[in-house]
Amino acid sequence: MQNKQNRRAFLANTGKAALATGLSLTILPTMANAFVGFAPNPFLQNTLPYAYNALEPIIDAMTMEIHFTKHAASYAKNLGDACIAEKVDINNSKVEDLLHNISKYSPKMRNNCGGHYNHELFWQCMAPASGAKPEGKLAAAIDQSFGSFDAFKTQFTDAGKNRFGSGWAWLVINADKKLVIGSTPNQDNPLMDTSDLKGSPILGLDVWEHAYYLKYQNKRPDYINAWWNVVNWRFVEKRFESL
Ligand code: MN3
């Protein structure tokens, strides 16, 4: 049932963009596995890798459904529209390359390319509650960079709490291969040439009110503190080791 709904929403939201670009629907992904990069066609919204209620009680099902099928879907659709208007050939382009050169494009491209990339990463950064912690090379790098896992969590939580208005908190690997914590406004991200925080994001947290308001209202710190319980550290470790 859940998969059927996802599939229907997915097709409704991406079919138009796919047809407009001549991309065959038959090659669209039907189910996301834990991938380190993004979808086979990264300009399209990938199916959510878990049910809407899978992250309860941390993320309630209604928030997840609205977030995925309305907010994130519209970033994907608007990204497709911007690519058509600005003559970006999505079959021969990389989302990352667009982000690296985002200053050359319109605000619509910046907002929606960022919004799409950020949400595709965000879904993968979460998994049903496991209470897991980072292990292996990532755990060692976190200890080395921030002193301890708890110190890292405090610094990352503060980045999310202190981002005024809407935006994202990030853990990135910068050009010197160092782990850095920071935040960006709106749908900006650390891959953008316009961003003060620069690097490859390996963990992202959406702190827009639409991500938490139904359950947490104005209490963003409560949302962030709870969110640690659904971080998919296995995915973050794979991204860390792939960069
Ligand atoms: Mn969002």
Boltz pocket constraint, residues with backbone or C-beta under 6 A from the ligand:
constraints:
  - pocket:
      binder: B
      contacts: [[A, 67], [A, 71], [A, 119], [A, 206], [A, 208], [A, 210], [A, 211]]
      max_distance: 6.0
